[in-house]
Amino acid sequence: MRELAAGPGVILLCGRFEGFDERIFEGRNVEEVSVGDIVLSGGECAALMLLDACIRLLPGVMGAALSGHEESFENGLLEYPHYTRPAEWEGRVIPEVLRSGDHAKIAEWRKRRSEDDTRLRRPDLWERHIGARVQSASGAQREVQDLKNEPDSAA
């Protein structure tokens, strides 16, 4: 998305039902983009998703320059959960650490939840994240399987 947002612009072709004649891809410099493993009746909704994902990256759109720094996928993980007021809602309370005012503990909680949620909800992202973490300065990479067999340091 960052490349699209920073570039000179794009033309989005939105197919209907079965898409486009294959010769368009063969005869033109057309890049297919997927928004996920879903089937839509047309590409318009997907085009809106792409536009929104790009527009929010333009300077000034989100306000502060670092507004999107901790959002999902920025560091290869899903974002941590968010809570608002009231402190208790239908018997569910905001985690105490988030009400503590201890910024270091809050950051640690957010990181841990981000990692846990990614591991449970998006194992594909988790595997990529683990792979990136074990990449050494020399470029050597340990097998992800080796990490799965190591004891969890948080346990």
N, C-alpha and C positions, 0 to 999 in steps of 0.2 A: 504494500500500500504506500509506503514511503516513496518508492520510485515513482509511482503514478502521481502522487500528490506534488512531488517536486518537479515533475516533468512538464513539458510544454502543453500537455493535454492529450486526450484520447477520444476516440469515437467508439461508442459502445453500440454494438449490433445486438438487438434483442430478438432472438428466434421465437417462433410460436410453435407450440406442440412438438413437432419432430425436428425443429431446428433449421439448419441451413443446408443447402446443396453442398456436398463435400468439395466440389470444384472451387468454391469460394476460398476454402482453406488452402487448396493446392495452388491456386492462381494469384493469391494476394498475400501480403505479409500480415496475416491475421493470427492473433494469439488468443487461444481459448483460455477462459478464466472460469474456475469453479468456485462457488460459495459453499460447497459441501455436498454430501451424498444425499441429495434430495432431487425430486422431479417436480418441476413447476409447469404450468400450462404455457408460460411465456417468460421471457428474460427480463421483463420490466422490473419486477420486485428485486431480482438479483442485481440489476443495474443500480437501483436506488440504494441497496446495501453497499455496493462498491463506492458510489458517490459519497454517501455519508461517511464511510470509513476514510476516504481521502480528504474530504472537506474539513473534518475535525482536526486533521493534521496541519492544516494551513495556519501560519502565524496569526495569532490574535483570535482565532475562532473559539478556543477553549479558555481564553483569558490568560492566566499565568502560563509561562512557557513550560513549566514542569507539571502542569495539570494532568497529563496523561502518563507520567513517568511510572506509576505503580499499577497501571491497568493491566488487564489480562493480556497475555502474549508479549508484553514489553520485555520481560526477562525470561521468556520461554515457559512461563507458568500461568495458571489461572489466577485471577485476582482473589484476595482474601475476602471473607464475608464483611458486609457493612451493616451497621445498626443505627437506628435513629431513636428519637424519643417517642413514647415514654420508655423509661428504664425497664418496665415490666409490661408485657402485652400478652393477654390470654395465658398468664402463668409462665410465660417464657421471659427470661431476663437477659439483659446484655451481659456478656462475660465480665466478671469483676476486673480482670486485667485492663480492659478497655476503659473502665471508669476510674482506674487507679491514678492516672496522671503520670505514671512512670513510662516515659517515652521509649526507653531501651527495652523494657518488658513488652510494651505494645508492639514495637517493631519485631521483636522475636516471635510474639504470638502471630502476627500477620504473616511473617515468613513461613512459620511452621504450618499454619492453616492453608496458605497458598500451596505449599508443597504437598500436604496431605490431600487437599481437594483435587489437585492435578493428578496425583497418583491414582486416586480412586475414580475420578470422573473421566479423565483423559489419559489413559495409559500410554497412548501414542506420544503425547507431548512429554510425559514423564520420562519415557525412554530417551527421547531426544535431549531432554534437560540433563539427565544423568550422563549421557554420552558427552555432552559439552563440558560438564563439570570434571570429568576424568581425563580430558584432553590435556596432555602435558605441554610444557613450553616447547619441547622438541617435536611435538606433533604426534607422539606415540599415544595410543589410546588403549586403556584397559577394557577388557570385555565387560559389557553390562552385566552378564551372568555372574561374574566375579563379585560385583557389588551386591547382588541379590543374596549371595551366600555369606556376606559379611554380617556380623551382628550389628544391630541398629544402635548407634551411639547414644540415642535418646532414651533407650530402654534401661 
